[in-house]
Amino acid sequence: MCCGSCLAPRGRTGPFFLTFQTRTVMKRIQQLMLLLSVLLVTLTGCRESLTEEAVEPRGVAVEIAVRPDGMQEQTRSTDEDAIDNLNFYLYDDQGSLLLHRYQQATTLRFEVVPGHYRMRLAANLGRDLGENPSEEELRISNAESYERLPMAAEEEFDVTSAGASCSTIEVRRCVAKVSYEIDVKDPNIELRSVQLISLPRTAALFEPEAAPSSDPADYTDSSETTLSGTAASGTCYLLPNLQGTVPSIIDQRQKSPEHAPEHASYLLIRAANGSRNLLYTVYLGGNNTSDFNVRANVHYTFRISILGDDEIDTRVYSYSIQVWDNFDDYRFGDYCIYEGTTLLHIDVENNDEELPLNGTFAVVSGESSKVLFDDFHGESGPDFKVYNPNGANLFGVQYNPTVYTSSNSRFAYRITLRDSYGVCGTYDFEHQMANVVYVNPSAGGTISASGALWSGDTGSGSSLRSVALCYEQGCSLTARAGAGYQFEGWYSDSGCTQRLSTSATYAFRPKQARTELYARFKSTITPLDGNGTANCYIARKLNTTYSFDATVQGNGRSTQNVTPQKLSGVEARILWETGAVRNAVIRSAEYADGRICFETGTAHGNAVIGLFDAAGTCIWSWHIWAVDYDPLSTAKTYSTGAVFMERNLGAETTSLTDVRSKGMYYQWGRKDPFIYPSANTPTTYYTPSAVTSLEGYEFKAYGRNTSPSLPTSDYTVQWAIEHPTTVMAGNPYSGSWHNPLNPNLWGNYTNGTTASPVNRKTIYDPCPPGWRVPHTEAWDRNYFKKATYVNDGGWYMYYSSDSSTTLYPFTGYMDGSSGRVQYYWPTCQVRVWTNTPNLGSSKDYGQHLYILDESGIVAITDSVRLDEGLVVRCIRE
């Protein structure tokens, strides 16, 4: 690249072009490119003799005019040729100081004997440096603006009887000048600011070619000049910064931060294209490519054309920021409620992962002492770092006064974001807060509120609860019992041990921002959905009547890519149960008023109850785990903090040598269980365990290229719901039982490419209320290791830092691709599903825990297709 030429070769397009000129006029140097003629200033001064007495040889009177070395034209803000004051030093040929003078005049007059001399001049410093200034005093500091430019000169000269060898000395400006003209060609791009970056803080007066410092503390940035529109121009000054050359740079687009010396000076131009922030870097130097030297007394002119936001050009940085919080996730009407730490999201899309972003959190309205901002990285306070420069960032925001009142309920805050060069965005948030009381009614009654800011219901079925919002005055709550129930009282705890009142109307006054109340209605039937609905219920007692809400699919919650629908059935049927005796596990099942009521029999085991519509189609089904088992009483807390059941879902015993300890098998993403094999055997065993089934709902499989085969159009989630006893393994498109694939069926919020840290129980989760399918990180292989091996049975495994163990029976996997239900490696492999499918190229496979035979090798792998059956070990939600 040559001076006066474009940065890009002829015919090449790019995001911006520069026309660049370097102008320098220095004493005895012929490379002068003047914008205007130099203004010469000659002023008068006074004459001074070095001594009072005459000496031999006879003294010679010397007169030297001081004038600025030519650089360019004057500007309105800075007179670049003016000389207001001089520090003058005269030395003999031995280096001894003969004369120091501080004066306003620009003509030097003095008398010396003939000889060889050296003089130093420092102009426009505005102070007397004294006779013996230190090195620090002979340095000048960077300034945002100059009324007079600092200048200096150092000359040697001879004095003879005829006079001095020089009559004029030119002082050199100690700063470089940068002029820029910016023109934006893209109408979608608007200029925001321009700024000089990496400026030396100081420079030596008499060493203009001094090597630059390597200490970052010796550099600073200029203040930001605000711009608008699509054109701008300006002028600024900086101290010399000789950062050398980079010969490998041959194209102006390579003159970028990736190739530049660490402390090279550059212009930073900030612009915006809609919501996208754009940063353009223009490095200073002697040419448009390899030279990074900024010299004093040089005028650098840049004509910059911005054509677009082409990310191929390494001088262009572009990023977009979206800032939002999830207070509205907890909004009812016009009010938000406190539900613990609320998340502030800062999502960055950035082509420079090295570019740091920082921010400040400021409370605008509300009680500041009740506000906490947390970056989840060990720091809290108003200043924070955006720790992921290219992706999602989460920060905690809490506003939690003891009680929200009419005077403190408005909460407003401001987020100010900064990149390396200054403020890049300001975001304001405002929320009207209120106290909330959740009333959790047991089955058999409803709740209403009066005098509340807002009231209504949330959830459905057994998850239904009433919500009322209020300020400090509170509201009135009324409980109404349904047919066959009576109201027992208001309670402050979920166990209904702390009764507040037995009156049907309760005057609620908040003592805290969030309150849970429980309204209890008495019934003779034991409900299983008091802690929420699910696709599996544990029925512990024999010969006992239970019920659950049959209008809710699973837990009834909407999750990513999964939306529940209200069920409307007419009849309940027992589809199958373990054992050879019909009705031994479930004696009867009936549907009425949106609930299924069933009675357990004389034997423990597993069963499935289906709900049918008027057309005879099974529209949903539930797994009844009829065992005398309380999962919480024997739950195991693993090293990861995950709380696991101590047995597989559907296991009827914990004896590893008993085939019933294996539990139920599940195709990944399906809610309905399939029976375990009929016996433990060291080889592949094809026979499922004995069950009694409703006609048409025997266990069967559709395989690959088998007859009969399942039509391609039937490989759907809906068809699987309607046929809960059919293994679907013949999908011609993939190894999945459903098409198109849905990676969120079991609650990992993956986008199909990357696993998410967010895991939610879905309506297809097969676990009981309060439990869900585990995520891959629920096991930590640093602690989850083999302990004791049981031949053909399984492993007792360590699961935490102590010596505690838990059992994992061998299960192998179930397969239906041959057209029949069969089991592989049921006595030498442990395979347990996670809620995450394979996110690589083979998306029809699922991730699962794998423990290999007697070696006890542990892995999280994805070697099993989604249409194959593995067991599930539930964890607490």
N, C-alpha and C positions, 0 to 999 in steps of 0.2 A: 504494500500500500504506500502511495506517495502523497506528499503534502498537496492539498488542493484537489484530491481525487475522491471518488465515492468509496465507501467502505466495501461494498460488494462488487464483484467483477461485472462487466457489462452484460446485461441480459439476465442477471440473476435476481430473483425476488427474495424478500426476507421481511421480517417484522419491522425493521427500521434501518434507514441509511444515515450516515454521517458525512458531511463535508467538513474537513478538518484543516485548519491552518495553524502553523506555528510561526510567531513573529518574535524575533530577538534582535536587539541592538545593544551590543556591548563594545566597550572601548577596544579598539584595535581588531575587531572581528567584522568581517565584511558580509556576514549572513544576515543582513538587516531587511525586514519586511515591514515597513511602516504603514499604519493605517492613515495617519495624518502626519504632517511635519512636526518635529519636536519644538516645543516652546522653550527657548533659551532664556534663562533668567540671569541678569548681571546686576548685582547690588553692590553698594559701597560699604566700606568698613573702616576700621581704624588701623594705624600703623603702630607696631610695637617692637622695641629692641630687646634682644635677649639679655643684654647687660647694660649697666649704667655707665661704665667706664670704657673708653676706647681700648681696643686690643689689636695686636698685630697678628696675622695680617689684617688689613683694613676690612671692615664689615661691608657686606653687599646687601642692598635693599632688595627684597623679593616681594613680588605681588602676583598672586595666583587667584584666578577666578574659579569659583566652584559652580558647576552647572550639572543638571541631571543628564544621564545617558539617555538617549532617545529610545522610547518604546512605542508610544502610540498617542492618540488624541486624548484630550481631557474628557472627563464625564461630569455630569451635573453633581454627583454625590462626592466625588473625590478628585481633587486637583493633583494629578499624578506627576506634575513637574514642579510643584511648589516646594521650596526649601525654607523652613521657618527657623531652624536652629541648627547649629553645628557643634559637635565635639571634635576638636582638632588636636592631633598629637603629632609632634615632630621628634624624630630620633636621629642620632648621628650614626656613622657607619659602624660603631661598636654596639649599637642597640640601646644606648642610654637616652632616656627621655630628656630632651632639651626644652620643650615647650608644650604646655597644655593650655588650651583656650576653649571656653564655651561662649559662643557668640550668636547673634541673630543675623549679622551680615554674611553675605555669600562671597565676599572677596577677602582673601587672606593676605595680610601685610605683616612682614616680619623682617628682621635683619640678622644675617648669619655670615660667618666667614666662608670663603670658598671651600667646597668639599662635597662629599657624597652623603645624601640624606634619604630617609624614608619617612613618609607621612601616612597617617591614618585619619579618615574622616567618617564620622557617623552623623547622619542628618535625620531630623524630624523625630528624634526620640523624646523630645519634650522635657529633658532633664539633663543636668550636668553629671557626667559619669565619673568625674574626679580624675586625679592624676594617675592613679594606679588601679583601674577597675579589675575586678575578678573575672574569671571565665564566665561565671553565671551572669554577671552584669553586662557582659559583652554578647548576651543572647537576647533575641527578641521573641515575643510570644505571639501566638496566633490570635487574631482578632476577627470579630464578625464583620466589622467595617472600619475604614480608616478615613480620618479627615485629611491627613498627610501620610503618604507612603514612607515607611522607613527606608533609608538609603545608606550606602556605605561605599568606601573606596580605600584602597591601599596602593601607594605609588612610591617608587624610588626615583630620585632625580639628582642631578648635579648642579652645583652653584659655582660659577667662575666669576672672575672680576667683571665680566660683561653681563652677568645676571644669571637667572635660573634657566635650566634646560626645558622647562615647561612653563607656560603662562596660564594654562587652564587644566583643571582636573575634573573629570566626569564621575559623579557618584552613581553607583548602580542601585536600582531598586532591589530591595531584599525579598520581594514577593513576586509570585507569578500571577498573571491575570487570566481568568477564564471567562469567555463570553459564549453564550449559547443561544441558539434559535431553534425552537421545537415546533414542528408542524405535524399534526395528526391527520393522516389520510383516511383512516377508517372512521366513518361517522358514528359507529357504535362505541368508540373509545373516547373517554373524557379524561383530560389531565387533572391530577389532584395536587401534586407537589413536586418540587425538585430540591435536591440537597447534595452538598459535597460531603463525601465520606472518606475517612482515613486521612485526616489532615495532621501533619506534624504540629505538636504543641509549641515547640520552640525551634529556633535556628540560630547558628552562629553568625554574627555580623560580618566577619571577615573570612568565613569559610563557606562560600556558596556552593562548592562542590563536595562538601563533607559527606561521608558515607551515612546512610540513614540508620536510625536506631532499630533494633530488633525487639524492643520491649513494647508490648501492646499498650502499656500505660502512657507511652509517649505520643499517642495518637488520639485524636478526637474527631467529632463530626460537627459540621456546621448546623445551624438551626434550619428547620424545614421552611421553605418558601411555598406558601399555598398558591395553587394554580386552579384555573377553571377553564372550561371550553376546550378548544382543539389547537390553540397556538399560544406560545409563550416565548419570552426572551429575557435575558438578564446578564448581569456581570457580577463576578465575585473574585476574591483574592485568596491566595494561600501561600504558605511558606514553602521553600523548595523541598522536594521529596524525590531523591534520586534512587529509584528502586531498580534500575538496571534494565536489561533487555531479556526477552525470552525468544531466542532465534527460531524455535520450533513453530511459533505462531506465524502462519502464512496467509490466513484468511481473517478478515476483521471480525467475523462471527466467533472466532476462537479467542478473541480478546475479552475474556470473561473470568468470573471468579474461580473457575476450575483450573485456569492456566496462569492467572496473574500472581505476582508476588503477594505475600500475605498482607503487606501494609501499603500496597499501591493505592493511590488516590483515584477516585472516580465520582462521576455524577450519578446519582440515583434519581430516576424519574418514576414517580408513582402515578398510576392511572387506573381506570376501572372500565371494564366492559360488562355492563349490567351488574350482577352480584359478584363478578369475578375480579379480584384484585390483581393488578399487573405491576411488575417491577422491571424497569429497564436499567441496565448498568452500562455506562459509557466511561471507559478508563481513559485517563489523561496520559500524555506522553508525547514523544517526538514524532510518532507516526501512528497510523491506525491499526497497526498489527503488533509488532514485537517490542516497541520501545515504551517503557513505563517511567521514564525520567521526567520529572517536573522541575524545571530550572527557574531560578529567580530571574527577573527582568525579561521574561518571555510571555508573550500574549498567545494564548491558546483559544482558537475560535472553532466552535462546533455548530454545524448546521445539521439538525437531527430530524429525519423524516420517519415517523412511526406509521408503518403500514398495517400492522395487525398484532395478534398475540400468538404468533407461531412459536410453539414450544420446541421446535427443532433448533432454533437459535439459542445457544447457551447463554447469551446475554439477557435473555428474557426469562423472568420468573413470573409465574402466574399461579394464583391460588384463590379458592373461594371458601368462604366461611359461612356456615349456618349455625346460628345460636338460638337455642330454645330450651325451655324447661318443661317439666311434666306436671306442673301444678294442676293443669286441667285434667289430668288423669284422676284427680280427686276433687272434681268440681260437681256441685249439685246446684242447678239453677245458676244464679249469679255469684255463688260463693264457693270458695275452696276450703278444704279442711286439712288438718295436719295428720299425716299418716306416716310419721317418721321422716327420715331423710328423703327429700325430694331431689330429683336429679336435674342438674343443668347440663345440657348437651352442647358441646362445641365440636361440630363436625367439619373437618378440614379436608379439602381436596387440593393437593399441592404437588407441583412438579419438582420441588426442591425439599427433600426430606431433611436437609441440613439447616433449613431456614428456621430459626427459633421464633416461637410466638409466646408472648407473656401477656398477662392480664391483671386487672385490678377489679375487685368487687367492692362496691360502695352502697351502703344503705341510704335510700332516699327518704323512705317513710316507714315508720314502725319503731318498736323498741329495739335499739341497736344492741343492747346487752342480751337480748333474747335471740339474736341471730348468730348462726354458725355457718361458716363457709369452709368446706373441707375438700381438698383435692384428692383424697383417698391414697395419697402417696406419703403419708407421714407429716404433712404440713397442713396448717390451717391458718387463716388470716386473710387480709384483704388482697395481698399480692400472690399470684400463682403463675405456674408455668403450664402451657399447653403441651402436655407430655407426649402426645402423639401428633407429629406435624403433618401426617397424611392419613387421616382416618378419624375414628370416633374418640371423643374425650368426654369423660363423665366426672362431674363435680357434685358434691353434696351441698344442698342449701336447706337450712332449717330455720324456720321462724316459729318459735314455740314459747310464747308467754304462757303463764299458768292458765289464764283464761282470756279468751278474746273478748274485748269489750267494744262498745260502739266507738270508743276513742282510739283504740290501738289496732283495730282490725284491718286497716289499710296497710299492706306491705308492698313496698316498691323498692327496687334496687337497680343498679346500673352496672353493666359489664363493659369495661374499656379494654380493648385488645391492642397490643403493640407487636409489630415485628421488629427486626433488628434496627429499623430506621425510624420508628416513631409510631404514633397512633394509626391503626389501620381500620378501626371500627368501634362504634359505641352502640350498645344495645340496652334498651330500657324495658323493664318488666314491672307490672303492677298487678296485684291480686287482692281481692277482698276476702278476708279470712272469716271463719265462723267456727264456733264450737260445734261438735257433732256428737250426737248420741245414737249409737246403733242399738236397736232393740231386736234381740234374737228370740223369736217366739218358737216354742216347741210346736210339734204338730198338734192341730186341733183348735187353733185360734188365730186372730188377726190383731194388728195394732194400728191405732190412728193417733194423730197428734194435732193439737190446736195451739195457736199462739206462737208458732215457729216461724223463722225466716223462710224456711223451705222444709217440706216433708214429703215423703214418698217411700217406695219400696225399691230394693235392689236385690238382684239374684232371682232365683226361682226354685220351686220345689223346697227341699229341705235346706237349701242355701238362701231361701228368701229371708230377708230381714228388713225391718222398717228403719228409716233414717229420718232424723229431725235435726235441723240446724237452728242455732240460737246464739244470742249474746248472753251477757251475764244475768239477764232477767229470767232465762229459762223458758220452759214450755210445759204444756200439759199432755200426758200420755194416757191413752185408754186402751185396755185389753178387752177383747170380746171373744168368748169361747164359742167354738163351733159345736155342731150336733155331736153328742156322744162324748164331749169333753167338758171339763170344768177348770176354771182358772184357779191356780194354786198360789201365785204370788209373783212379785218382782224380785229379781236376784241380781247381785253385783258380780257374781262369778259364774263361769260356765258349768261348774258342778252343782250349781243351785244349792249351795250350803250357807250363803250369806244373804238371808232374805231381808229386803228393804221394806216391803209393804204387802199386805194381802188385799188391799183395796184395788178395785179394777181401774180406778183413775189415780194416776201418780203425778204429783207436782215435781217435775224435774228441775233442779238448779245445778248448773255445771260447776264442778270444783277443779276441773282440768279441761284441756282443749279437746280431748277425745275420751269418750266414755262408752263402755260396752255394758248394756243391761240385758237381762235374760227374763223373758216372760214364760212361765211354765204352765202348761195345760196338762191335765192328767188324763190318761187313757189306759184301758186294760190291755191294749196290744203293745208289744215292745217294738218301738220303731228302730230301724237300723241306720236311719239317715239323720240322726240328731246332730252329727258332726259333719254333715255334708253328704251329697249323693256321690255315687261311684258306679263302676261296672262290676264291682265285686263286693260282697258283704260277707262278714264272718258271723256265722250263727253258732254260738258256743253251746247252747243247751239243747238237749234232746226233748222231744215232745213239747215244744214251745212254739207259740204263735208269734211271728215277726211280720213287720211290714216296711215298705219303703216307697218313696215317691216314684211313680212310673210315668211321669210326664217329662222327666228330665233325661236327656242323653248324657250318660257319664256324669261328670261333675257340673255340666251345664255351663261351662265357661268358654267364652270365645278366646281363642289363641291364634297365633300366626297361622294363616291359611286353613284354619279350622273354625267353623261356625256352627254352633248347636241349633237344632230345631226342636220346637216343642213336640212331644209325643202325644198322640191321641189314639189310644188303642181301645179294644173292646173286650179282649179275652187274654187270660194268662194260661200258659201250658208248660208242663215240665218236659223239656226237650230230652234230657238224659241225666242219669245219675250213676255213680260208681256202684259196683257190686252186681250180683245176679238177681237180686230180689227187687221187684218194682215197688216204689214208694217206701223203701226202707230208709232212705236219706231224707227225702221230701215227701211227706204224706199227702199234701194237697197244696194247690196254689190258686188264688182267685184274684180278680181285678175289679175294683170298685172305687168310684170317686177319685180317680187319678192315682190310686195306690194299689200295689200288689201286696196281698196278704198271703203268707204261706206258713205251713206248720211243719216243723222238723219231725222226723220219724224216730226209729229206734236205733239207728246206726249213724256213726259219723262218716263223712266222706265228702265228695264234691258233686255238684249238680249245676245245671243251667236251666233257668226259667225264661221263656220267651213271651213277648207281648205281641199280639196279633191284631191286625185291623179287621174291618168288616169283610174285606175280600179274602181273608185267610192268609195274608202275607205277614211274615215275621218282620216287624218294624224295629225291634230292639231286643236285646237279651241280656241277662245278668247271671254272673257266676256266683253261686252260693257255696262258700267255703265253710262247710259244716264241721268244724273241729273245735275242741275245747282249748282255744289258743288265744292268748292276749299278746299281740305283737309288741306292745310297748314294754311289757314286763320283762321280756327277754331280748330286747333290741340291743344291738351292738353299735357303739360309736367308733367308727374307724378313724385312722390318723388324719384323714382329710376333713373330719368334722361331720361327714355324712353318717346318718343314723340308719342302719340296715336292719331289716328283719333277720332273725337268726335261722330262717329256713326259706326255701324257695316258695314262690306263690303257688298255693294249691297242695303243698306237701301235707301229708296226713300223719307223718311221724318224723322223728329226727334220727332214726336208726339208719346208718349208711348202707347196711346190707339189705334193707327193706326197700323194694322198688318204689313204694309209695313215698319215700323221702325225696324222690326226684321232683315231684310237683308237676304242674301243668306245663304244656309246651305251647308256644305262641309263634305264629308268623309275625315278622316285624311289622309293627304299626296296627295290628288287629287287636281288638279287645277281647275276643272270645278264645277260651282255652281248648286245647286238645289233650286227650288223655295220655298218660305215661305208658311205657311198654308193660307187657303182662308179667315179665320176670327179668331178673338180672342175669345176664349171660355174657361171657367174654367175647362172643362173636356178634355179628350183626343180627338183630332180632327183629322180625318183621311184624309181629302180632301186637296190636294194642291191647291194653288191659280190658277186662270185661266191664261192660256197662249195659244198662237197660235204657233203651231209646224209644222215643215217640216215633211212630212210623213215618218215614220220609226224612228223619233227622238222625240216621245212623252216620257214623264217621265214614267218610269216603274221600277220595282224592281225584282230581283231574290232572293228568300228567302231560308230558310233552309227547306229541305224536302218538297218543294212546286213543283207544276207542272205548267208550264214547269220549269226545273231546268237548271242551267248553268254548262257545263262540268267543271270538276276540272281544266283541263289544261287552261281554259280561265281566271282563277283568277290571272291575271297578270297586270302590269302597262301598257303594250302595248295594251291589250284588253280594258282597261279603257279609254285610249286615243282615241281609235277608236269608243267608245260608250259613249260619254260624258253626255248622259241623262239617263243612266242606273244606278240604285242603286245596287251595287254588295254586297249582304249580305248573300250569301249561301255557303261560303267557308267551306267545310266539315272539314278542318284541324284546323281552328282557327276562332276567331272573327274579322279577318282582311279581307279586300276585295282583298288582293294580297298575293301571295305565290311564293317564300319565302319572308319573311318580310324584308323590307328595312327601318331601323330606321332613315335614313338621308334624306328622301324625302322632308321634309320641312326645312332642313338647319341646324339642330343642329348636330354638329360634334361628336355625341356620338359614342362610340364603341359598343353600344348595351347593355352595363352594367352600365356605368356611364355617366351622362349628362356632356356635354362639355361647357366650357365658350365661345367657338367659335360658332358663329351663322352666317350663310350666307344665303342670299336669293338664292333659287334654281330655276331651270327651271320649277318646279312644284308649286312654290309659287303662290297663287291666287290673291295677292295684286297688285295694280297699280305700275308703275315705281317709285322707291324711297321708297317704302313701302314693308314690309314683315310681315309674321306671327310672333307674339311675342314669346319670350322665357319665361320660367316659372318665371324668376326673374324680369320680367318687372313690375309686381305688387308687392307692399310692403304692407303686411296686417297690418303693424303698422300705415299706413296712409290711405290705401284703405278701407274705412268703409262706412257703410250705412249713408245716409243723409235724403232723403225724399222718402217715399213709395207711389207709384201710384197703386191703386187697379187694379189687373188683367193686369197692364201695365208694371211695372218694378220698378226700383230704380234709384234715383239720388244718386250718390256715391261721397264721398270725395276722392280725389286722391293725395293730397299733404298736406303740413303742414299748408296751409292757408284754408280758408273756401270755396274754389272753388269746384264746383261739375260738374259731367258729367253723362249723362244718360246711363243706361244699361237696355234695354227692356227685359222682360221675353221671353225666346225662347224655353225652353225645348230641346228636341232632336228629330231628324228625324230617322226613322227606316224602313228597308225594309225586315226584316227577315220573315215577314208573306207573302211575295210575292207581296205586294203593298206598296206604299209610304204613310207613316203615321207619325203623330207627337204626342209626349208624353209630358205632362206637359208644354204646350206652354204658359201658363199664370201664372206660379208660380215658375219657375226655370230659372236662368240665367246660361247658359253653353257656354263657349267660348274656342275654341281650343288654345293650345300652339303648338310650333313646335317640342315638345319632346314627344315621345311615352313613355309608361310605361317601365321602365328598370328593373323591378323586374321579378318575375316568369311568370306573365301574360303579355307577350310582345305584345299581340294582343289588348291591351288597350292603351288609350292615356291620357296624362295629360292635364287637362283643368281647367280654372277658373270656380268656382261654387259659385253662390249666391242663397241661399235658401229662397223661398217664402217671406212672410211678416216679417220673423225673420231677414232677411238680413245677415245671417251667411255667411262668406266668407272663401273659402278654395281653395287650388290647389290640385286636386284629380285626380284619374285615374280610375274612375268607369264607363267609357263609352268605348265601343269597337271601334276599328278603323273603322269598317264598318258602324257605326252610324254617323248621320249628326249633326254637331254643327255649330254655326256661327263663324265668324272670325272678330276680331278687329285689324286692321293693325297698325303697328308702323313704324316709319322712320328707314330706313337702317342706 
